[in-house]
């Protein structure tokens, strides 16, 4: 499986890909089981281990996608900001609308672990996720009864996935003139829609404006 990426849209800087995945860590996880595609939408954590990336997260134990773990390659899709691009921004009248967006695809084999086999690892993973999104909740978690916490942890399956291949695509009007790119970036950056404004800001960073 590959993503279509024209050369001018390719993003392969490891530092930038790590920043992007960390900032947009609610992913679509796609696996295949007996020829059928299965997808889940989950928050994950990304860890750098020298030149490698490791993705970790969890699914509900009742989620049938768990059965695909360890059996083949999975695709984790990190979706960034996106925006409609009007042809009115272009210098050439004979132009058509398009869409600017940013996305990273990560490929690897998920490996499962559970509270039954490794409860400390499950709890550590959950606490890392909590610290990244609501650190103040950690105190409340530790005050919950052991019975309740164990019940919650037994209801999920954790996984780690060492990334075997990364594909980054930033479609930010790189095939247009500098003037057109700057016009689009400024227009998008002024939007009240946060996704549209962030797309404009990403364009501005690429253009250094």
Secondary structure as a PSIPRED ss2 file (coil, helix, strand):
# PSIPRED VFORMAT (PSIPRED V4.0)

   1 X C   1.000  0.000  0.000
   2 X C   1.000  0.000  0.000
   3 X C   1.000  0.000  0.000
   4 X C   1.000  0.000  0.000
   5 X C   1.000  0.000  0.000
   6 X C   1.000  0.000  0.000
   7 X H   0.000  1.000  0.000
   8 X H   0.000  1.000  0.000
   9 X H   0.000  1.000  0.000
  10 X E   0.000  0.000  1.000
  11 X E   0.000  0.000  1.000
  12 X C   1.000  0.000  0.000
  13 X C   1.000  0.000  0.000
  14 X H   0.000  1.000  0.000
  15 X H   0.000  1.000  0.000
  16 X H   0.000  1.000  0.000
  17 X H   0.000  1.000  0.000
  18 X H   0.000  1.000  0.000
  19 X H   0.000  1.000  0.000
  20 X H   0.000  1.000  0.000
  21 X H   0.000  1.000  0.000
  22 X H   0.000  1.000  0.000
  23 X H   0.000  1.000  0.000
  24 X C   1.000  0.000  0.000
  25 X C   1.000  0.000  0.000
  26 X E   0.000  0.000  1.000
  27 X E   0.000  0.000  1.000
  28 X E   0.000  0.000  1.000
  29 X E   0.000  0.000  1.000
  30 X E   0.000  0.000  1.000
  31 X E   0.000  0.000  1.000
  32 X E   0.000  0.000  1.000
  33 X E   0.000  0.000  1.000
  34 X C   1.000  0.000  0.000
  35 X C   1.000  0.000  0.000
  36 X E   0.000  0.000  1.000
  37 X E   0.000  0.000  1.000
  38 X E   0.000  0.000  1.000
  39 X E   0.000  0.000  1.000
  40 X E   0.000  0.000  1.000
  41 X E   0.000  0.000  1.000
  42 X E   0.000  0.000  1.000
  43 X E   0.000  0.000  1.000
  44 X C   1.000  0.000  0.000
  45 X E   0.000  0.000  1.000
  46 X E   0.000  0.000  1.000
  47 X E   0.000  0.000  1.000
  48 X E   0.000  0.000  1.000
  49 X E   0.000  0.000  1.000
  50 X C   1.000  0.000  0.000
  51 X C   1.000  0.000  0.000
  52 X E   0.000  0.000  1.000
  53 X E   0.000  0.000  1.000
  54 X E   0.000  0.000  1.000
  55 X E   0.000  0.000  1.000
  56 X E   0.000  0.000  1.000
  57 X E   0.000  0.000  1.000
  58 X E   0.000  0.000  1.000
  59 X E   0.000  0.000  1.000
  60 X E   0.000  0.000  1.000
  61 X C   1.000  0.000  0.000
  62 X C   1.000  0.000  0.000
  63 X C   1.000  0.000  0.000
  64 X H   0.000  1.000  0.000
  65 X H   0.000  1.000  0.000
  66 X H   0.000  1.000  0.000
  67 X H   0.000  1.000  0.000
  68 X H   0.000  1.000  0.000
  69 X C   1.000  0.000  0.000
  70 X C   1.000  0.000  0.000
  71 X C   1.000  0.000  0.000
  72 X C   1.000  0.000  0.000
  73 X C   1.000  0.000  0.000
  74 X E   0.000  0.000  1.000
  75 X E   0.000  0.000  1.000
  76 X E   0.000  0.000  1.000
  77 X E   0.000  0.000  1.000
  78 X E   0.000  0.000  1.000
  79 X E   0.000  0.000  1.000
  80 X E   0.000  0.000  1.000
  81 X E   0.000  0.000  1.000
  82 X E   0.000  0.000  1.000
  83 X E   0.000  0.000  1.000
  84 X E   0.000  0.000  1.000
  85 X E   0.000  0.000  1.000
  86 X C   1.000  0.000  0.000
  87 X H   0.000  1.000  0.000
  88 X H   0.000  1.000  0.000
  89 X H   0.000  1.000  0.000
  90 X C   1.000  0.000  0.000
  91 X C   1.000  0.000  0.000
  92 X C   1.000  0.000  0.000
  93 X C   1.000  0.000  0.000
  94 X C   1.000  0.000  0.000
  95 X C   1.000  0.000  0.000
  96 X C   1.000  0.000  0.000
  97 X C   1.000  0.000  0.000
  98 X E   0.000  0.000  1.000
  99 X E   0.000  0.000  1.000
 100 X E   0.000  0.000  1.000
 101 X E   0.000  0.000  1.000
 102 X E   0.000  0.000  1.000
 103 X E   0.000  0.000  1.000
 104 X E   0.000  0.000  1.000
 105 X E   0.000  0.000  1.000
 106 X E   0.000  0.000  1.000
 107 X E   0.000  0.000  1.000
 108 X E   0.000  0.000  1.000
 109 X C   1.000  0.000  0.000
 110 X E   0.000  0.000  1.000
 111 X E   0.000  0.000  1.000
 112 X E   0.000  0.000  1.000
 113 X E   0.000  0.000  1.000
 114 X E   0.000  0.000  1.000
 115 X H   0.000  1.000  0.000
 116 X H   0.000  1.000  0.000
 117 X H   0.000  1.000  0.000
 118 X H   0.000  1.000  0.000
 119 X H   0.000  1.000  0.000
 120 X H   0.000  1.000  0.000
 121 X H   0.000  1.000  0.000
 122 X H   0.000  1.000  0.000
 123 X H   0.000  1.000  0.000
 124 X H   0.000  1.000  0.000
 125 X H   0.000  1.000  0.000
 126 X H   0.000  1.000  0.000
 127 X H   0.000  1.000  0.000
 128 X H   0.000  1.000  0.000
 129 X H   0.000  1.000  0.000
 130 X H   0.000  1.000  0.000
 131 X H   0.000  1.000  0.000
 132 X H   0.000  1.000  0.000
 133 X H   0.000  1.000  0.000
 134 X C   1.000  0.000  0.000
 135 X C   1.000  0.000  0.000
 136 X C   1.000  0.000  0.000
 137 X H   0.000  1.000  0.000
 138 X H   0.000  1.000  0.000
 139 X H   0.000  1.000  0.000
 140 X H   0.000  1.000  0.000
 141 X H   0.000  1.000  0.000
 142 X H   0.000  1.000  0.000
 143 X H   0.000  1.000  0.000
 144 X C   1.000  0.000  0.000
 145 X C   1.000  0.000  0.000
 146 X H   0.000  1.000  0.000
 147 X H   0.000  1.000  0.000
 148 X H   0.000  1.000  0.000
 149 X H   0.000  1.000  0.000
 150 X H   0.000  1.000  0.000
 151 X H   0.000  1.000  0.000
 152 X H   0.000  1.000  0.000
 153 X H   0.000  1.000  0.000
 154 X H   0.000  1.000  0.000
 155 X C   1.000  0.000  0.000
 156 X E   0.000  0.000  1.000
 157 X E   0.000  0.000  1.000
 158 X E   0.000  0.000  1.000
 159 X E   0.000  0.000  1.000
 160 X E   0.000  0.000  1.000
 161 X E   0.000  0.000  1.000
 162 X E   0.000  0.000  1.000
 163 X C   1.000  0.000  0.000
 164 X C   1.000  0.000  0.000
 165 X E   0.000  0.000  1.000
 166 X E   0.000  0.000  1.000
 167 X E   0.000  0.000  1.000
 168 X E   0.000  0.000  1.000
 169 X E   0.000  0.000  1.000
 170 X E   0.000  0.000  1.000
 171 X E   0.000  0.000  1.000
 172 X C   1.000  0.000  0.000
 173 X C   1.000  0.000  0.000
 174 X C   1.000  0.000  0.000
 175 X C   1.000  0.000  0.000
 176 X C   1.000  0.000  0.000
 177 X C   1.000  0.000  0.000
 178 X H   0.000  1.000  0.000
 179 X H   0.000  1.000  0.000
 180 X H   0.000  1.000  0.000
 181 X H   0.000  1.000  0.000
 182 X H   0.000  1.000  0.000
 183 X H   0.000  1.000  0.000
 184 X H   0.000  1.000  0.000
 185 X H   0.000  1.000  0.000
 186 X H   0.000  1.000  0.000
 187 X H   0.000  1.000  0.000
 188 X H   0.000  1.000  0.000
 189 X H   0.000  1.000  0.000
 190 X C   1.000  0.000  0.000
 191 X C   1.000  0.000  0.000
 192 X C   1.000  0.000  0.000
 193 X C   1.000  0.000  0.000
 194 X H   0.000  1.000  0.000
 195 X H   0.000  1.000  0.000
 196 X H   0.000  1.000  0.000
 197 X H   0.000  1.000  0.000
 198 X H   0.000  1.000  0.000
 199 X H   0.000  1.000  0.000
 200 X H   0.000  1.000  0.000
 201 X H   0.000  1.000  0.000
 202 X H   0.000  1.000  0.000
 203 X H   0.000  1.000  0.000
 204 X H   0.000  1.000  0.000
 205 X H   0.000  1.000  0.000
 206 X H   0.000  1.000  0.000
 207 X H   0.000  1.000  0.000
 208 X C   1.000  0.000  0.000
 209 X C   1.000  0.000  0.000
